[in-house]
Amino acid sequence: MATLKKNLRVCKAGHTYYKSSDCPTCPVCEQERKPAAGFLSTISAPTRRALEAAGIKTLHQLSQWSESDILKLHGVGPSSIPKLRKALYAEKLTFSKSKSD
């Protein structure tokens, strides 16, 4: 198995880190941005960024979307749906039904 070469990078905030992919996201900045509480703190950084980019910052906003539409967002994978479903359930909310459901 080939080992990926990691390149030293410096983000705009001055953090240094190594990364083997083309992803420009600084892991230090990402950790600093992670919410301490709430449903956004329970999901992966790519999923959190995808939801935030779509304007979803609250569970009420999330409940306006269907599971299938959430899965279409870049950065959201199938393993995120159970965590999101559980967070919605805790607030007596659910995903909306898509037109194809």
C-alpha positions in Angstrom: 0.0 0.0 0.0 1.4 3.4 -1.0 1.9 6.0 1.7 0.4 9.4 0.9 2.9 12.3 1.1 1.7 14.9 3.5 2.5 18.5 2.8 3.2 21.2 5.4 0.7 24.0 5.1 0.0 27.3 6.8 -3.6 28.6 7.1 -4.6 32.3 7.0 -4.6 32.3 10.8 -1.0 31.1 10.9 -1.6 27.5 12.0 0.8 25.0 10.6 -0.5 21.5 9.7 0.2 18.6 7.4 -2.3 17.4 4.9 -2.1 14.9 2.0 -5.3 15.9 0.3 -6.2 19.0 -1.7 -8.7 20.0 1.0 -7.8 23.6 2.1 -9.5 23.2 5.5 -7.2 23.8 8.5 -7.9 21.2 11.2 -6.9 23.7 14.0 -9.3 26.3 12.7 -12.0 23.7 12.3 -11.6 22.5 15.9 -11.8 26.1 17.1 -15.0 26.6 15.2 -16.7 23.5 16.5 -19.7 24.4 18.7 -19.4 23.3 22.4 -23.1 22.3 22.6 -26.1 21.7 20.4 -26.7 19.3 17.6 -24.0 20.8 15.4 -21.4 19.7 18.0 -22.4 16.1 17.6 -21.7 15.8 13.8 -18.6 15.7 11.7 -17.0 18.8 10.5 -17.8 18.2 6.8 -21.5 17.7 7.7 -21.5 20.7 9.9 -20.0 22.9 7.1 -22.5 21.5 4.6 -25.5 22.3 6.8 -24.1 25.8 7.7 -23.5 26.5 4.0 -27.1 25.6 3.3 -28.3 28.0 6.1 -29.2 25.3 8.5 -28.1 26.3 12.0 -31.1 25.2 14.1 -33.1 22.0 14.4 -36.2 23.8 13.3 -34.4 24.8 10.1 -33.2 21.2 9.7 -36.8 19.9 10.1 -37.8 21.8 7.0 -35.6 19.5 4.9 -36.1 15.9 3.9 -33.4 13.3 4.6 -32.9 12.8 0.8 -32.3 16.5 0.3 -29.8 16.6 3.2 -27.9 13.7 1.7 -27.5 15.6 -1.5 -25.4 18.3 0.3 -21.7 17.9 -0.4 -20.1 16.7 2.8 -23.1 14.8 4.2 -22.9 11.1 4.3 -25.4 8.4 5.3 -23.8 8.0 8.8 -24.8 11.5 9.6 -28.5 10.9 9.2 -29.1 8.8 12.4 -27.4 11.5 14.5 -29.5 14.2 12.9 -32.6 12.1 13.3 -31.9 11.6 17.0 -31.3 15.3 17.6 -34.6 16.1 15.8 -36.5 13.4 17.8 -35.2 14.9 21.1 -36.9 18.1 20.2 -40.1 16.3 19.0 -39.2 17.2 15.4 -38.7 15.1 12.3 -37.3 15.5 8.8 -39.9 16.8 6.3 -41.2 14.4 3.7 -39.8 14.8 0.2 -42.0 14.8 -2.8 -40.6 11.5 -3.9 -41.1 9.8 -0.5 
